[in-house]
Amino acid sequence: MVPTQTRPGFIQALRVFRQAARDVPAYAKFLCDNGVDADAVRTPRDFAEVPPVTKDNYIRAYPPHELIAGGSITGAGTWSSSSGSSGAPTYWARDGISHEHGVRLHARILHGFRAATRPTLVVVGFSMGDWIGGTYTFRSVADLSPHDLRVSVMTPGMDVELIRADIAALGPYYRQIVIAGYPPFVRDVFDGAPAAVLDQDIKVLMAGESISEAWRDNLLTLLGKPGRVEDTCLLYGAADAGMFGYETPASIAIRRLADRDDNLRHDLFGPDPDLPTFVEYDPAYRYFETDADDRLLCTLANAMPLVRYRINDVGSVHTAAEVGSALRAAGRPATVPTTTADAGFVALRGRPDVAQSFYSVKFHPDTIRGALADPRVAAELTGKFVLGKDSGATRADQLTLVVELRPGRTPDASFTDLVGSVFLDTLTAASREYRDLRGRLGTRAEPLVRTRPFGSVEFRYAIKHDGRVSAP
């Protein structure tokens, strides 16, 4: 017997586990190799003992057809890929279940934007290649008609001028425009846009990287909507599984309270001074846990079912009741509205193996270390670095690379250009996503390189320096 009173979403997660153990050849082998008897797993405690799957021990360890139910490659309805900075793509299959979940989750977001009563044009500004953002968003929105939403969709992709032209031409025939895109790209679209664009009622749907509340405020001011945070929504998603969760007006309000209240921030998110991304998730679609290293684990149905999949993101999982208790302890109203009765929250603090994300391109520390070990620059550098992103109220986001000089080294002014050139050569060779970004942005994709003397504060306390800084 399966207990009826368990964590929200566990019954569905257990169903995914058992179906995967029965029908997915790779997962059956994985359980056998790890000595797991699927029939003996009945409770959340049992489930927590099942070894997590990862890209290395599971996704890349088996041929793709064995990761799909029935062992048939045609079980994949749609393929997406992610390559990180290794240059070797990881392929992810999706099917009707994944699509249905995507449609329902986008429907909730667009209901929040009042698209049920306001004719709405959704403009997809994500990349439209085999990365997930553009195609997933387009398909989800295009199939919203059964959800009582008055929505049309178009797909200009990452083309600033085309998006502006589309909004100017079609916007007057709709009550509102929802632009979907990576945060810095969305900013590019509206920074310097003509009145024919900015005069529309614009909502913003973002994904791919974190934002600060100051960044959100700057964007809303640019749109002529100061304080209208409910007109923005940041998704937490990945090619691995589609959408994990999304911001709601309640999650944004709680995050903004934590930004101003150190005690609330600490109670909710721990001692990290940087605010995490904070989203609502539906346990009926995604079952979240954390492991001993605070890495998020997710179980979900898909063409490639994932069971206790270690996403490699660091974060925490909260029920609405737990969030309410933290608010009450901080002397705040403790009511936490959620979209569904069982909905919970995920706080995403970051990815230890990602130095920075820029226009959704992930820069990995090992690749950057490889660039700084190049013989053209290595004699001058310790190898320590901080890859970051500058953002401001009046300028577009700028990728920055701060590097530490060896003791006594004082290279001439041209050295930063050389470091930048080596960075570009290395990343362009390693990452097709970065090659695509350079093709779109040109010199805008190049980092602003700065050198710092040996022992500078950016590096002084880094015992294990991974190059990460928080996104602005």
Secondary structure as the mmCIF struct_conf table of DSSP 4:
data_model
#
loop_
_struct_conf.conf_type_id
_struct_conf.id
_struct_conf.beg_label_comp_id
_struct_conf.beg_label_asym_id
_struct_conf.beg_label_seq_id
_struct_conf.end_label_comp_id
_struct_conf.end_label_asym_id
_struct_conf.end_label_seq_id
BEND BEND1 THR A 4 ARG A 7
TURN_TY1_P TURN_TY1_P1 PRO A 8 GLY A 9
HELX_RH_AL_P HELX_RH_AL_P1 PHE A 10 ASP A 23
HELX_RH_AL_P HELX_RH_AL_P2 PRO A 25 ASP A 33
TURN_TY1_P TURN_TY1_P2 ASN A 34 GLY A 35
HELX_RH_3T_P HELX_RH_3T_P1 ALA A 38 ALA A 40
BEND BEND2 THR A 43 THR A 43
HELX_RH_AL_P HELX_RH_AL_P3 PRO A 44 PHE A 47
TURN_TY1_P TURN_TY1_P3 ALA A 48 GLU A 49
BEND BEND3 VAL A 50 VAL A 50
HELX_LH_PP_P HELX_LH_PP_P1 PRO A 51 PRO A 52
STRN STRN1 VAL A 53 VAL A 53
HELX_RH_PI_P HELX_RH_PI_P1 LYS A 55 ILE A 59
TURN_TY1_P TURN_TY1_P4 ARG A 60 ALA A 61
BEND BEND4 TYR A 62 TYR A 62
HELX_RH_3T_P HELX_RH_3T_P2 PRO A 64 LEU A 67
BEND BEND5 ILE A 68 ILE A 68
HELX_RH_3T_P HELX_RH_3T_P3 ALA A 69 GLY A 71
HELX_RH_3T_P HELX_RH_3T_P4 ILE A 73 GLY A 75
BEND BEND6 GLY A 77 GLY A 77
STRN STRN2 THR A 78 SER A 82
TURN_TY1_P TURN_TY1_P5 GLY A 84 SER A 86
BEND BEND7 GLY A 87 GLY A 87
STRN STRN3 THR A 90 ARG A 94
HELX_RH_AL_P HELX_RH_AL_P4 GLY A 96 GLY A 112
TURN_TY1_P TURN_TY1_P6 PHE A 113 THR A 117
BEND BEND8 ARG A 118 ARG A 118
STRN STRN4 THR A 120 VAL A 124
BEND BEND9 PHE A 126 PHE A 126
BEND BEND10 GLY A 129 TRP A 131
HELX_RH_AL_P HELX_RH_AL_P5 ILE A 132 ALA A 142
TURN_TY1_P TURN_TY1_P7 ASP A 143 ASP A 143
HELX_RH_3T_P HELX_RH_3T_P5 SER A 145 HIS A 147
TURN_TY1_P TURN_TY1_P8 ASP A 148 ASP A 148
STRN STRN5 VAL A 151 MET A 154
BEND BEND11 MET A 158 MET A 158
HELX_RH_AL_P HELX_RH_AL_P6 VAL A 160 LEU A 170
HELX_RH_3T_P HELX_RH_3T_P6 GLY A 171 TYR A 173
BEND BEND12 TYR A 174 ARG A 175
STRN STRN6 GLN A 176 GLY A 181
HELX_RH_AL_P HELX_RH_AL_P7 PRO A 183 PHE A 190
TURN_TY1_P TURN_TY1_P9 ASP A 191 GLY A 192
HELX_RH_AL_P HELX_RH_AL_P8 ALA A 195 LEU A 198
TURN_TY1_P TURN_TY1_P10 ASP A 199 ASP A 199
BEND BEND13 GLN A 200 GLN A 200
STRN STRN7 ILE A 202 MET A 206
BEND BEND14 GLY A 208 GLU A 209
HELX_RH_AL_P HELX_RH_AL_P9 GLU A 213 LEU A 222
TURN_TY1_P TURN_TY1_P11 LEU A 223 GLY A 224
TURN_TY1_P TURN_TY1_P12 PRO A 226 GLY A 227
HELX_RH_3T_P HELX_RH_3T_P7 VAL A 229 ASP A 231
STRN STRN8 THR A 232 ALA A 238
TURN_TY1_P TURN_TY1_P13 ALA A 239 ALA A 241
STRN STRN9 GLY A 242 TYR A 246
HELX_RH_AL_P HELX_RH_AL_P10 PRO A 249 ARG A 260
HELX_RH_AL_P HELX_RH_AL_P11 ASP A 262 PHE A 269
BEND BEND15 PRO A 271 PRO A 271
BEND BEND16 PRO A 273 ASP A 274
HELX_LH_PP_P HELX_LH_PP_P2 LEU A 275 PRO A 276
STRN STRN10 THR A 277 TYR A 281
TURN_TY1_P TURN_TY1_P14 PRO A 283 TYR A 285
STRN STRN11 TYR A 287 THR A 290
TURN_TY1_P TURN_TY1_P15 ALA A 292 ASP A 293
STRN STRN12 ARG A 295 LEU A 300
BEND BEND17 ASN A 302 MET A 304
STRN STRN13 LEU A 306 THR A 319
HELX_RH_AL_P HELX_RH_AL_P12 ALA A 320 ALA A 329
TURN_TY1_P TURN_TY1_P16 ALA A 330 GLY A 331
BEND BEND18 ARG A 332 ARG A 332
BEND BEND19 THR A 339 THR A 340
TURN_TY1_P TURN_TY1_P17 ALA A 341 ASP A 342
STRN STRN14 GLY A 344 GLY A 350
TURN_TY1_P TURN_TY1_P18 PRO A 352 ASP A 353
BEND BEND20 ALA A 355 ALA A 355
STRN STRN15 GLN A 356 PHE A 358
TURN_TY1_P TURN_TY1_P19 TYR A 359 SER A 360
STRN STRN16 VAL A 361 PHE A 363
HELX_RH_AL_P HELX_RH_AL_P13 PRO A 365 LEU A 372
TURN_TY1_P TURN_TY1_P20 ALA A 373 ALA A 373
BEND BEND21 ASP A 374 ASP A 374
TURN_TY1_P TURN_TY1_P21 PRO A 375 VAL A 377
HELX_RH_3T_P HELX_RH_3T_P8 ALA A 378 GLU A 380
STRN STRN17 LEU A 381 ASP A 390
BEND BEND22 ALA A 393 ARG A 395
STRN STRN18 GLN A 398 LEU A 405
HELX_LH_PP_P HELX_LH_PP_P3 ARG A 406 ARG A 406
TURN_TY1_P TURN_TY1_P22 PRO A 407 GLY A 408
TURN_TY1_P TURN_TY1_P23 ALA A 413 SER A 414
HELX_RH_AL_P HELX_RH_AL_P14 PHE A 415 ALA A 430
HELX_RH_AL_P HELX_RH_AL_P15 ARG A 432 LEU A 441
HELX_RH_3T_P HELX_RH_3T_P9 GLY A 442 ALA A 445
BEND BEND23 GLU A 446 GLU A 446
STRN STRN19 LEU A 448 ARG A 452
TURN_TY1_P TURN_TY1_P24 PHE A 454 GLY A 455
HELX_RH_AL_P HELX_RH_AL_P16 VAL A 457 ARG A 460
TURN_TY1_P TURN_TY1_P25 TYR A 461 TYR A 461
BEND BEND24 ILE A 463 LYS A 464
#
